[in-house]
Amino acid sequence: MIRSPLLKRSISYRTISEISGPILIVKNIFDAAYGEIVEIETGFGEKRTGTVLETGEGYAIIQVFEGTRGLDIKTSSVRFLGETVKIPISNDVLGRIFDGKGKLIDGGPPIIADEYLDIHGSPINPSARAYPREFIETGISAIDGMNTLSRGQKLPLFTGSGLPHNLLAAQIVRQAKVLGKEESFAVVFAAIGVTTEEAMFFMSDFKEHGALERTTAFINLANAPAIERLLTPKLALTVAEYLAFRQDMHVLVIISDMLNYGEALREISAARNEVPGRRGYPGYLYTDLATNYERAGRIINRKGSITLMPIVTMPGDDITHPVIDLTGYITEGQIILSRALHRKGIYPPIDVLPSLSRLMKEAIGRGRTREDHRYVSDQAYYAYAEGIDNRGLAAVIGEEALSERDKLYLKFADRFEREFVNQGLYEDRSIEKTLDLLWNLISDLPESELKRIDPEIMRKYHPKYMLK
């Protein structure tokens, strides 16, 4: 028999059989539901909140948000509330900052809710997906010019410890925009497992530079319970779904750092004594990540869209790490930050060669960016790859032993990094400026080397012809 929520709220269970880390197990409960909210009361009258992680015949496993320190099996009681985690939602969420549990922390008034939404949303049905084709301008040349972001795309950013991914995330939040006709655009930003200093940076940066007005931010601190790290991206994506599919807005979701999400998942899995998978992560890591990532996209006959940029730190710069590896499988490309470029003082240190946007070809060209975009980016990619190869060769045999052609490409690689990839922290480049920079760089190469550019496009955009 399933009890009504009102009846369930009136029943307190004193049948806690085990406490392990942030987990407690309640016996003799037969109608608990996955994701259900529970209230735990200590023998001293203190109340804590938790959520049901697993149910079975006569038991429920509960994750306590505030941790289990001080809980006593004999004197503590549990009430099942018959509801899941929900967030109050309306357009008032724009310009507001929440913690990782969905509680306002910006000192402003409470949200006047249009409705309360369950944060455990569903992935978009593949048959209902519309193909991402429209360009989002980030103002970052290495992204816009070489690895273009499309509305509805899932494009992760892989980084390493100590690299400026937080600075880059804040810059994208400030600068990202939809071009062309006037359309509503919003940003949902979620920081997972950040320090207080990092949280203050994001909050002050958004406020000082006017980005907060169109942004909803969720800040989960490193000292918060592990379960909060699992809630934070779900809260962010629930807000994004409301703005995109109820309010017809184009929403960019940036989540940093999904490695901390994976670590929290592993911690809770270990507390539940589950059989570990690769590197100790649970066997359902792929499914869990996909459940989050696949909530982003476009839906047929809906105006709004959710574009997702999850930021994932590579421990020891290891791109084969399970969270990074599986993120790459699920999403549509990757932007990779380079430690070598960072050491050179290049910002943002985006390594163009291994980076990839699988949906770029559909989002560029006439009517979207500019008709020459594909040609000039392909030519610049080839020239930069040649230059990097020649840089390695020069390290072995010396630059003076290179041919004149090889030296041209070597010079191109240096200029490409210094003038194109490198840009100011507050420099917002238009797509036209980005493409013009590429033309300026490849104009140093003989026209006979520009084999990836259509002759008609060459005559229209090459600086040599522009001057005539």
Secondary structure, DSSP 8 states (H G I E B T S, - for coil): ----HHHHHT--B--EEEEETTEEEEES-----TTEEEEEE-TTS-EEEEEEEEEETTEEEEEETT-STT--TTT-EEEEEEEE-EEEESGGGTT-EEETTS-B-SS------SEEEES------GGGEE----EEE-S-HHHHTTS-EETT-B--EEE-TTSSHHHHHHHHHHH-EE-SS---EEEEEEEEEE-HHHHHHHHHHHHHTT-GGGEEEEEEETTS-HHHHHHHHHHHHHHHHHHHHTS--EEEEEEE-HHHHHHHHHHHHHHTT--B-GGG-BTTHHHHHHHHHTT-EEETT-S-EEEEEEEEE-GGG-TTSHHHHHHHHHSSEEEEB-HHHHHTT-SS-B-TTT-EETTHHHH-STTTS-TTHHHHHHHHHHHHHHHHHHHHHHHHH-GGGS-HHHHHHHHHHHHIIIIII---TT----HHHHHHHHHHHHTTS-GGG-TTS-HHHHHHH-HHHHT-
